[in-house]
Amino acid sequence: MSVRGAKKRIAILTGGGDAPGLNAVIRAAVRTAIWVYGWEIYGVRNGYDGFLEPDGVFPLTLDRVLGILPRGGTILGAANRGEPFARKEVRDGQEVVVDVSERIVARARELGLDAVIVVGGDGTLRSALRLYEMGLPIVGVPKTIDNDVHGTDYTIGFDTAVQVAADALDRLHSTAEAHHRVMVVELMGRHAGFLALHGGLAGGADVILIPEIPFHFEVLAEAVRQRVRRGRQFSIFAVAEGAYPVGGQPVYRRTGDAFTVPRLGGISEVVARYIEEATGVESRFLILGHLQRGGSPSATDRVLGTRFGTMAVRFIAEGRLGMMTALRGDDIVPVALEDALARHRNVDPNGELVRAARDIGVVFGDEVELLSSSTE
Ligand code: F6P
């Protein structure tokens, strides 16, 4: 179907960490822009950085998006350090923080862009909102395996990452059982527990630790002892990288600086060491890391990416700028970027999913009643 009105020139970029399903968004946006509207569409390389590079913005054609639907990553490249308002540059041999937002807006104007589709997580979309307020017409598309963007039920990449986590837990079950071990698996998610909660549930974890429910070490040890008493010599823990004990702090591998966000990581090792010392059950840890972001997107992420990509172009056609595509129930709806970013999305610790997990015996580490029952 072709809806030819005034011809537009638009661009698309993918910022922040990659997530499976980004190529589905790009493919859908290109096809819709060209087939439905007869517009020109350009790709911006490496997040916002492409606006600052000589060949960073290039025409996307139907041929360029052939065969990319099942591919992970992003054909445009991504950049985790391309924050337009605080970008690292080397000047006179010195690293300096530079605000390149004016240059980005100017370059987009120079290119004659009517709108830019920004596919990103919380950080990239936050920059998108500020650029929009500076006059750059933007439509946002939420992606992140963390699923922590407010205003949408799901973000692109989450479903695939949950499946990777579940597959890993499945595989670890057999070896944990064979060796009577505790396996503590650390999952990504930053300060949200969606990935650990969904992945842990899908993979049959006995213990799920998420940032939204701080845990007591001794409760974890008692949960392992109780399983041993019931004849279950092994346990599987799914631990969000941002989980932390009551009264404690998340564990970081690297603290952030002006250019980089702090890097979480290591809580699984801390938990495994404690469990082994407290219970005598051999405990190992595994950080699943970027495996969760890699590989072919799930069917769900391909479909969601396709829907977000087409709708982003439609929003531009309808003049709905400053909006983000969002999944609400069965529908894709526009949500103002401002509203989507007004707050952070987290697991509801009293929500139905946590309750369902508790109902089937999953331990979250806050069950202090386990401690009193152990002394009876
Ligand atoms: O936001 C997505 C995410 O994968 C987080 O879950 C994780 O903490 C972070 O990115 C890792 O970022 P990087 O790839 O820069 O190490």
Residues whose N, C-alpha, C, O or C-beta is under 5 A from the ligand:
A	BS01	F6P	G17 N80 T144 D146 M188 G189 R190
